[in-house]
Amino acid sequence: MEDSKEFVIESELPSKQVSSPAISVADDVGKTDSNPFLDPKVAEHYRQIYEDAKYECRHVFDPSLEWTAEEEKNVVRKLDWRVSLWACVMFFALNVDRKNIGQAVSDNMLDQLNLTTNDYNYGNTILLVSFLLAELPSQLISKRIGPDRWIPMQMIMWSIVASSQVALQGRSGFFACRCLLGLLEGGFIPDLVLWLSYFYTSAELPIRLSWFWTALNLAVVVISLLAFALFHLDGVGGLAGWRWLFLIEGLITLIVGIVSIFLMPASAVATKTWYRPNGWFTDREIGIVVNRVLRDDPSKGDMHNRMGITPKRLWQACCDWDLWPLYLIGVIVFVPFNPPALYLTLSLRNVGFNPFNTNLLTIPSTLIGCFTLLGLTWISERVRERSLVSMMQNVWTLPCLIALRWWPGTLQDAWGTFALMTALLSYPYCHAIITSWASRNSGSVRTRSVSAAFYNMCIQLGNIISANIYRADDAPLYHRGNSICVALNFLAIVLFIATKLYYMWRNSARDKKWKAMTPEEREEYLKDTPHEGNKRLDFRFAH
């Protein structure tokens, strides 16, 4: 069953219940887009909301504005070039500093710092716990001062810590740096998603998010290639190769953070400034950017981009149990393949590959993963299906995990182990789909910013579990750990099916109530209901 296109509404829009003609966007190709503001009462209702909220783009809100498909295509192309591309660069920088520990341990970092593999697990756990604890505070700060200000500040601060790892001397310093990195990096992803939502419609966001996680994969490729080069500096200036890795890659992130100050406008109407006097868009293009987003989701104007979230709103978002199935998915579905990924370089070293070849051998699965990720996201949007398409991630990994646990050649046959790990880690990553899914099912900006943080906290909770599945007493084959991964993979498949059934049940129950109402009762409900976001009777959950 397809989701939103069969439902009454997909966000908290009373306007979409109003019968109104579609506005022609591309008569030459026969495409029409719904304009909920063609009803004067609806337009005036939201105009007042935008004024009360001091929404930063309210002065370009225009219910009568029309544009062609070609104009919109050109605007989206500009957004992709100006907004999405730099967002990918920033996400790339995050993962350079977050993921390069895997390359560092493929050198002699653990031995030189007198660390065990359990210490390595503890360090990853400390980073993830810190990352998790920082998620919500970071999101609240971002909503208060604006992601365009907070994100560059985050990047500059964590890049300084990342570079300082060049001076690590032992266990306590390793743990301290992991903690600081987690605290400063936490919240970055939902902050960035919030910023992107100012420019893109709900239908456009998933594929842009898939570009982010493609940037993550490309970051792993670049880190691996840099590690291959920088490890050749071993001994230069009295520094080990892994120390050069932390220093150089931290400085790269520092540069990206400084440049981000100048490349992150607060909104579409704020691209003109002293260092960019012509801005990114013409006045007409600004109108298209703003109005297309508002027609897709009028609730995006019910807060301005410097408005904090009140404790009451925060508590309401915490208690939004309709999003809990997605939070549970976030905890479980990425755990099964994370332990093999975390230990990839160590596993390849253990079967006899040297540090240089080990880093190069991590590249094939990463590159294949870029294509499977983009393909899965494209299929999801093409068929308008989230749960079952996302489930394909764990259907892919299941036979590989079974082989990793019970194949006699695991960590005995060097090239066979490499082939198996490559097949496993080339899985189609569904994170972009679920992130957009959680955002869409939130129903309003007021809940979306908090739900994004909660969802990402669940991801980090799953990562914490992942970091502690492989233990030293289970080495080197990790039979117990891989058995746990197989069991969790089965659970992940069940969760996707159960979540789909849950949202179908919720939609069906609301359909019955809605259809039982008279037209007058519906109109009165839309006008006077105290319900907001996904609690409205006319809201339908995507699945």
C-alpha positions in Angstrom: 0.0 0.0 0.0 1.4 3.4 -0.9 1.5 6.0 1.8 0.8 9.7 1.6 -0.8 10.0 -1.8 -3.7 7.9 -0.7 -4.3 9.9 2.5 -6.1 13.0 3.4 -2.9 14.9 4.4 0.7 14.4 5.1 1.4 17.2 7.5 -0.6 19.6 9.8 -2.3 21.4 7.0 -5.9 22.2 7.4 -5.5 24.0 4.1 -5.1 20.8 2.2 -8.6 19.8 3.2 -10.0 22.8 1.5 -11.3 22.1 -2.0 -9.4 24.4 -4.3 -8.2 24.3 -7.9 -4.6 23.4 -8.6 -2.3 26.1 -9.7 -0.6 25.4 -13.0 3.1 25.1 -12.7 3.9 23.6 -16.0 1.1 23.6 -18.5 3.5 22.6 -21.3 4.2 19.2 -19.6 0.9 18.9 -17.9 2.2 19.1 -14.3 0.2 20.8 -11.6 1.1 21.4 -8.0 -1.5 22.0 -5.3 -1.6 25.5 -3.8 -3.4 25.3 -0.4 -3.4 29.1 -0.2 -5.8 29.7 -3.1 -8.6 29.7 -0.5 -8.5 33.3 0.9 -9.5 32.1 4.4 -6.6 29.7 4.5 -4.2 32.2 3.1 -5.2 34.8 5.7 -5.1 32.2 8.5 -1.5 31.4 7.7 -0.5 35.0 7.0 -1.5 35.8 10.6 0.5 32.8 11.9 3.6 33.9 10.1 3.2 37.5 11.4 2.7 36.3 14.9 5.8 34.1 14.7 7.8 36.8 13.0 8.7 34.3 10.4 11.8 35.7 8.6 10.4 35.1 5.1 6.8 36.4 5.7 7.3 39.5 3.5 7.6 37.3 0.4 4.7 35.0 1.2 2.5 35.3 -1.9 -0.5 32.9 -2.4 -1.0 34.1 -6.0 2.6 33.7 -7.2 2.9 31.3 -10.2 6.0 29.9 -11.8 6.9 27.4 -14.6 8.5 24.0 -14.1 11.6 25.3 -15.8 11.9 28.2 -13.4 11.5 25.8 -10.4 14.1 23.4 -11.9 16.6 26.3 -12.2 15.9 27.3 -8.6 16.4 23.8 -7.3 19.6 23.5 -9.3 20.9 26.7 -7.6 19.9 25.3 -4.2 21.7 22.0 -4.9 24.8 23.9 -6.0 24.8 26.5 -3.2 23.1 24.7 -0.3 23.3 20.9 -0.7 26.9 20.8 -2.0 28.3 22.7 0.9 26.2 20.8 3.3 27.8 17.6 1.9 31.3 19.2 2.3 30.5 19.9 6.0 29.1 16.4 6.5 32.3 15.1 4.9 34.3 17.1 7.4 32.4 15.6 10.3 33.1 12.1 9.2 36.8 12.8 8.6 37.3 13.6 12.2 34.7 11.0 13.5 35.9 8.0 11.4 39.7 8.4 11.1 40.2 6.5 14.3 39.6 3.3 12.2 42.6 4.2 10.0 44.7 5.3 13.0 44.4 1.9 14.7 45.4 0.2 11.4 48.8 1.8 12.1 50.5 1.1 15.5 48.4 3.6 17.6 47.1 1.0 20.1 50.5 -0.4 20.7 52.2 3.0 21.0 49.6 4.2 23.5 49.5 0.9 25.4 45.8 0.4 24.6 43.9 -2.8 24.3 41.0 -3.5 21.9 38.7 -3.2 24.9 40.2 0.3 25.5 39.4 1.0 21.8 35.8 -0.1 22.5 35.6 2.1 25.6 37.0 5.1 23.6 34.3 4.6 20.9 31.7 4.2 23.6 32.7 7.4 25.4 32.5 9.3 22.1 29.1 7.9 21.3 27.7 8.6 24.8 29.0 12.1 24.6 27.6 12.5 21.1 24.2 11.2 22.4 24.1 13.5 25.4 25.0 16.6 23.2 22.3 15.9 20.6 19.3 17.6 22.2 21.2 20.5 23.8 22.9 21.2 20.5 19.5 21.2 18.7 18.0 23.6 21.2 21.0 25.9 20.8 20.7 25.7 17.1 17.0 26.5 17.1 17.7 29.5 19.4 20.7 31.2 17.6 20.2 29.6 14.2 22.0 26.6 12.5 23.8 29.1 10.2 25.7 30.4 13.3 25.9 27.3 15.5 27.2 24.8 12.9 30.4 26.7 12.0 31.1 27.2 15.7 30.8 23.5 16.3 33.1 22.6 13.4 35.8 25.1 14.5 35.7 23.8 18.1 35.8 20.1 17.3 38.5 20.5 14.7 40.8 22.0 17.4 40.3 19.0 19.5 40.7 16.6 16.6 44.1 18.2 15.7 45.2 18.1 19.3 45.2 14.3 19.2 48.6 14.6 17.6 49.8 14.9 21.2 48.1 11.9 22.7 50.2 10.1 25.3 48.1 7.4 26.9 44.7 6.0 27.9 43.4 9.0 29.8 44.2 11.4 27.0 42.6 9.1 24.5 39.4 8.9 26.5 39.3 12.7 27.1 39.7 13.5 23.4 36.9 11.0 22.5 34.6 12.7 25.1 35.3 16.2 23.8 34.8 15.2 20.2 31.5 13.6 21.0 30.2 16.6 23.0 31.2 19.1 20.2 30.0 17.0 17.2 26.7 15.9 18.8 23.7 17.5 17.2 25.5 18.4 14.0 23.4 16.1 11.8 19.9 17.2 13.0 21.2 20.8 13.0 22.2 20.4 9.3 18.9 18.7 8.5 17.0 21.6 10.1 19.0 24.1 8.0 18.2 22.2 4.8 14.5 22.1 5.6 14.4 25.9 5.1 15.2 25.4 1.4 13.7 22.1 0.3 10.3 20.4 0.1 9.6 17.2 2.0 9.7 15.2 -1.3 13.1 16.6 -2.2 14.8 16.1 1.2 15.4 12.3 1.2 17.6 12.2 -1.9 19.6 15.2 -0.6 20.1 13.4 2.7 21.2 10.3 0.7 23.9 12.6 -0.8 25.1 13.3 2.8 25.7 9.6 3.6 27.3 9.3 0.2 29.6 12.0 1.4 30.2 9.9 4.5 31.3 7.0 2.3 33.5 9.3 0.2 35.0 10.6 3.4 36.0 7.0 4.3 37.6 6.7 0.9 39.5 9.9 1.2 40.6 9.1 4.8 41.9 5.7 3.6 43.9 7.3 0.7 45.2 10.1 3.1 46.1 7.4 5.6 48.0 5.5 2.9 49.9 8.7 2.1 50.4 10.1 5.6 51.6 6.8 7.1 54.6 7.3 4.9 55.4 10.3 7.0 56.0 8.0 10.0 59.0 9.4 11.9 59.1 12.7 10.1 59.4 15.4 12.8 59.5 12.7 15.4 55.8 12.0 14.8 54.2 8.6 14.1 52.1 8.3 10.9 48.8 8.1 12.8 49.7 11.4 14.6 50.2 13.1 11.2 46.8 11.7 10.2 45.0 13.4 13.2 46.9 16.7 12.7 46.3 17.1 9.0 42.7 16.0 8.9 41.9 18.2 11.9 43.3 21.2 10.1 41.2 20.4 7.0 38.0 20.5 9.1 39.1 23.8 10.7 39.3 25.4 7.2 35.9 24.0 6.3 34.4 25.4 9.6 35.9 28.9 8.9 34.6 28.9 5.3 31.1 27.8 6.5 30.7 31.1 8.4 30.5 32.8 5.0 28.6 30.0 3.1 25.6 29.4 5.4 22.8 32.0 5.0 20.1 32.0 7.6 17.4 31.6 5.0 16.6 32.2 1.3 16.0 35.9 2.0 19.3 36.4 3.8 21.8 35.5 1.0 22.7 39.2 0.4 25.4 40.5 2.7 28.5 42.7 2.6 30.7 39.9 1.2 28.0 38.7 -1.2 26.3 41.9 -2.3 24.3 40.3 -5.2 23.1 37.3 -3.2 22.3 33.9 -4.6 18.8 34.6 -6.1 16.8 37.3 -7.9 13.8 38.7 -6.1 11.5 36.4 -8.2 13.7 33.3 -7.4 13.4 34.2 -3.7 9.7 34.2 -4.0 9.8 30.8 -5.6 12.1 29.3 -3.0 10.0 30.5 -0.1 6.5 29.8 -1.5 7.2 26.4 -2.9 8.4 25.3 0.6 5.4 26.9 2.3 2.9 25.3 -0.1 4.5 21.9 0.5 4.3 22.4 4.3 2.7 25.7 5.6 3.8 24.8 9.2 7.4 25.7 8.2 6.6 29.3 8.8 5.1 29.0 12.3 8.5 29.7 13.9 11.3 32.0 12.9 14.8 30.7 12.7 16.0 32.3 15.9 13.1 31.1 18.1 13.9 28.6 20.9 11.8 25.7 21.9 9.9 26.0 25.1 10.1 23.3 27.8 6.4 22.6 27.2 7.0 22.0 23.5 10.0 19.8 24.4 8.0 17.7 26.7 5.2 17.3 24.1 7.8 16.1 21.6 9.2 13.6 24.1 5.7 12.2 24.6 4.9 11.8 20.9 4.5 8.1 21.0 3.5 7.9 17.4 7.2 8.5 16.6 8.5 5.9 19.0 8.4 3.0 16.4 10.9 5.1 14.3 13.0 5.7 17.3 13.1 2.0 18.0 14.1 1.4 14.4 17.0 3.9 14.9 18.2 1.9 17.9 18.2 -1.5 16.3 18.5 -1.7 12.6 22.0 -0.3 12.1 23.6 -2.4 14.9 24.0 -5.7 13.2 26.7 -4.6 10.7 28.4 -1.9 12.8 30.7 -4.2 14.8 32.2 -5.8 11.6 32.6 -2.2 10.2 34.3 -0.9 13.3 36.7 -3.8 13.3 37.3 -3.9 9.5 40.8 -2.6 9.5 41.8 -4.7 12.6 40.3 -7.8 10.9 42.3 -7.2 7.7 45.4 -6.7 9.7 44.8 -9.9 11.6 44.6 -11.9 8.4 48.0 -10.6 7.2 47.5 -7.4 5.2 49.9 -4.6 6.0 48.7 -1.1 7.1 49.0 0.4 3.6 47.1 -2.4 1.8 44.6 -2.5 4.7 43.5 1.1 4.1 43.2 0.6 0.4 41.1 -2.6 0.8 38.5 -0.6 2.8 37.7 1.4 -0.4 35.7 -1.1 -2.6 32.9 -1.6 -0.1 32.7 2.1 0.5 32.4 3.0 -3.2 29.8 0.2 -3.8 27.9 1.4 -0.8 27.6 4.9 -2.4 25.6 3.4 -5.3 23.5 1.1 -3.2 22.6 3.9 -0.8 21.5 6.3 -3.6 19.7 3.5 -5.4 17.7 2.5 -2.3 16.7 6.1 -1.6 15.7 6.7 -5.2 13.5 3.5 -5.2 11.9 4.6 -2.0 10.8 8.0 -3.4 9.9 6.4 -6.7 7.5 3.9 -5.3 6.6 6.1 -2.3 7.4 3.2 0.1 9.6 3.6 3.2 9.3 0.6 5.6 9.6 -2.3 3.1 12.3 -0.6 1.0 14.3 0.3 4.1 14.0 -3.3 5.2 16.1 -4.3 2.2 19.1 -3.0 4.1 18.8 -5.8 6.6 17.7 -8.4 4.1 21.0 -7.7 2.3 23.2 -8.0 5.4 21.5 -11.2 6.8 23.2 -13.9 4.7 26.6 -12.1 5.0 26.3 -12.1 8.8 25.3 -15.7 8.8 28.4 -16.5 6.7 30.6 -14.3 8.9 29.5 -16.4 12.0 29.5 -19.9 10.6 31.8 -20.0 7.5 35.0 -21.9 8.5 37.2 -19.6 6.4 36.3 -16.4 8.4 39.6 -14.7 9.5 41.4 -17.8 8.2 41.2 -17.3 4.4 42.6 -13.7 3.9 41.0 -12.9 0.5 37.8 -14.8 1.3 37.4 -12.8 4.4 38.0 -9.6 2.5 35.4 -10.6 -0.1 32.8 -11.4 2.6 33.4 -8.2 4.5 33.2 -6.2 1.2 29.8 -7.8 0.4 28.5 -7.2 3.9 29.6 -3.5 4.1 28.3 -2.7 0.6 24.8 -2.8 2.0 22.2 -0.2 0.9 22.1 2.3 3.8 18.6 3.4 4.7 19.5 6.1 7.1 18.5 8.9 4.7 15.1 7.4 4.2 14.3 7.0 7.9 15.6 10.5 8.8 13.3 12.0 6.2 10.5 9.6 7.4 10.8 10.8 11.0 10.8 14.4 9.8 7.7 13.9 7.7 5.8 12.1 10.4 6.5 14.8 13.0 4.1 17.1 11.3 5.4 20.6 12.3 8.6 22.6 12.7 8.0 22.8 16.4 8.2 19.0 16.8 10.4 18.3 13.8 13.6 19.8 15.3 13.2 17.9 18.5 12.2 14.6 16.9 15.3 14.8 14.6 17.5 15.1 17.7 15.6 12.2 19.4 16.0 10.0 16.4 19.7 10.7 16.1 20.1 10.0 19.8 18.6 6.6 19.2 21.1 6.1 16.4 23.9 6.9 18.8 22.4 4.5 21.4 22.5 1.8 18.8 26.1 2.8 18.0 27.0 2.4 21.7 25.5 -1.1 21.7 27.5 -1.8 18.5 30.8 -0.7 20.1 30.5 -3.3 22.8 29.4 -6.4 21.0 32.9 -7.5 20.0 34.9 -8.2 23.2 38.5 -9.2 23.8 37.4 -12.6 25.4 35.6 -13.4 22.2 38.5 -12.6 19.9 39.6 -13.2 17.2 36.6 -14.9 15.5 33.9 -13.2 17.7 31.5 -16.1 17.4 29.4 -14.7 20.3 29.4 -11.2 18.9 28.4 -12.4 15.4 25.6 -14.5 16.8 24.2 -11.4 18.5 24.5 -9.5 15.2 22.5 -12.2 13.3 19.8 -12.2 16.0 19.5 -8.4 15.9 19.3 -8.5 12.1 16.3 -10.7 12.3 14.8 -8.3 14.9 15.4 -5.4 12.5 13.4 -7.0 9.7 10.5 -7.7 12.1 10.6 -4.0 13.3 10.2 -2.7 9.8 7.2 -4.8 9.2 5.6 -4.0 12.5 6.1 -0.3 12.0 4.4 -0.4 8.7 1.5 -2.3 10.2 1.3 0.2 13.1 1.1 3.2 10.8 -1.5 1.5 8.6 -3.6 0.9 11.6 -3.3 4.5 12.9 -4.3 5.8 9.5 -7.2 3.4 9.2 -8.5 4.5 12.6 -8.4 8.1 11.7 -10.0 7.5 8.3 -13.0 6.0 10.0 -13.4 8.9 12.4 -12.9 11.4 9.6 -15.4 9.8 7.2 -18.0 9.6 10.0 -18.0 13.4 10.3 -20.3 15.6 8.3 -18.8 18.3 6.0 -19.8 20.9 8.6 -18.1 19.0 11.4 -14.9 18.7 9.4 -14.9 22.4 8.6 -15.4 23.3 12.3 -12.7 20.8 13.3 -10.2 22.3 10.9 -11.0 25.8 12.1 -11.1 25.2 15.9 -9.2 22.1 16.7 -6.5 22.4 19.5 -4.6 19.4 18.0 -1.3 20.1 16.3 1.0 18.3 13.9 0.6 14.6 13.7 -2.1 14.6 16.4 -4.7 16.1 14.0 -7.4 13.9 12.6 -6.6 15.0 9.1 -2.9 13.9 9.4 -1.8 10.6 7.8 1.4 8.9 8.6 3.9 8.0 5.9 5.1 4.4 5.9 
